[in-house]
């Protein structure tokens, strides 16, 4: 299953920079998580707060980032994500971070998220009603 690709626009902030004047590697993961948070509400019509109300959350099981070109201070960029695979208790979300100015790829990769029951902190089978929202 390959879902619809959604985009969020973000900008590099001064606190994203490391001592080498590059965006710190961990910030790219933060950018993807921020975009997913935005897209859950805006595109899938199911904000993270709704998951929490039902006692569910998403944990990052695995993250893979392939760096191509660094982002610079103040630079605007697009985070494009899509659900590439659905598992019994999780999803694989692929992403691209694209420099807005020249449309070149800054990095790409994927996250494997596991849905968990917040009371037990254990993986939980994704209910059909959630799968329906994410099958767009």
C-alpha positions in Angstrom: 0.0 0.0 0.0 1.3 3.4 -0.9 -0.7 6.3 0.5 -1.1 9.8 -0.7 1.9 12.0 -0.3 1.4 15.0 1.9 3.6 18.1 2.4 4.4 20.5 5.2 6.6 23.6 4.9 9.1 24.4 7.7 12.1 26.7 8.2 15.5 26.1 9.8 15.7 28.0 13.1 18.9 29.2 14.8 18.6 26.5 17.5 18.6 23.8 14.8 22.3 24.6 14.0 25.2 22.7 15.5 28.8 23.9 16.2 29.8 23.3 12.6 27.0 25.6 11.3 25.0 22.7 9.8 21.6 21.6 10.9 22.2 19.0 13.5 21.5 15.4 12.3 18.8 14.9 15.0 16.8 17.9 13.8 16.0 16.2 10.5 14.1 13.6 12.5 12.4 16.3 14.4 11.3 17.9 11.1 9.7 14.7 10.0 7.9 14.3 13.4 6.7 17.9 13.2 5.4 17.3 9.7 3.6 14.1 10.7 1.9 15.9 13.6 0.7 18.6 11.2 -0.4 16.1 8.6 -2.3 13.9 11.0 -4.7 16.7 11.8 -4.7 18.6 8.5 -4.6 15.7 6.0 -5.7 12.5 7.7 -8.3 14.5 9.8 -7.2 12.7 13.0 -5.0 14.8 15.2 -2.6 13.2 17.7 -5.0 14.4 20.5 -7.6 12.0 19.2 -5.2 9.1 19.4 -4.5 10.1 23.0 -8.2 10.3 23.9 -8.5 6.7 22.7 -5.5 5.7 24.8 -3.2 5.2 21.8 0.2 6.6 20.9 2.9 6.1 18.3 6.4 5.1 19.2 9.3 5.3 16.7 10.5 1.7 16.4 13.2 2.3 13.7 14.3 5.5 11.9 16.5 5.6 8.8 17.8 8.9 7.4 20.0 9.2 4.3 21.6 12.7 4.1 22.2 14.3 0.7 22.6 18.1 1.1 22.7 20.1 4.3 20.1 22.7 5.2 21.2 26.2 6.2 20.1 28.8 8.7 16.8 30.3 7.8 16.3 28.0 4.8 12.7 27.0 4.0 12.1 23.3 3.1 9.3 20.9 2.4 8.8 17.7 4.3 6.9 15.2 2.1 5.6 12.0 3.8 3.5 9.0 2.9 2.4 5.7 4.4 4.4 3.1 2.4 3.4 0.0 4.4 0.9 -1.0 7.0 1.6 -3.7 9.6 -0.6 -5.3 12.2 0.6 -2.9 14.9 2.4 -0.2 12.9 3.2 1.7 9.8 6.2 2.5 7.7 6.2 6.1 6.7 8.7 7.2 4.1 9.8 10.8 3.7 11.7 13.4 1.7 13.0 16.7 2.8 13.3 19.1 -0.1 15.0 22.5 -0.3 12.3 24.9 -1.3 14.6 27.3 -3.2 16.1 24.8 -5.7 13.9 21.8 -5.2 16.9 19.6 -4.4 16.7 16.7 -2.0 18.3 17.4 1.4 17.6 13.9 2.8 15.2 11.0 2.6 14.4 7.9 4.6 11.7 6.2 6.6 10.3 5.6 10.0 8.7 2.5 11.4 6.1 3.6 13.9 4.4 1.1 16.3 1.0 1.9 17.7 0.9 1.4 21.5 -1.6 1.3 24.3 -0.6 4.2 26.5 -1.7 2.4 29.7 0.4 -0.7 29.1 3.1 0.8 26.8 2.7 -2.3 24.7 2.1 -2.6 21.0 -1.5 -2.8 20.0 -3.2 -4.0 16.8 -4.3 -1.0 14.8 -8.2 -0.8 14.8 -10.0 -0.9 11.4 -11.4 2.6 12.0 -7.9 4.0 12.3 -6.7 2.1 9.2 -9.6 3.6 7.2 -8.4 7.1 8.1 -4.8 6.3 7.0 -5.8 4.6 3.8 -6.1 7.7 1.7 
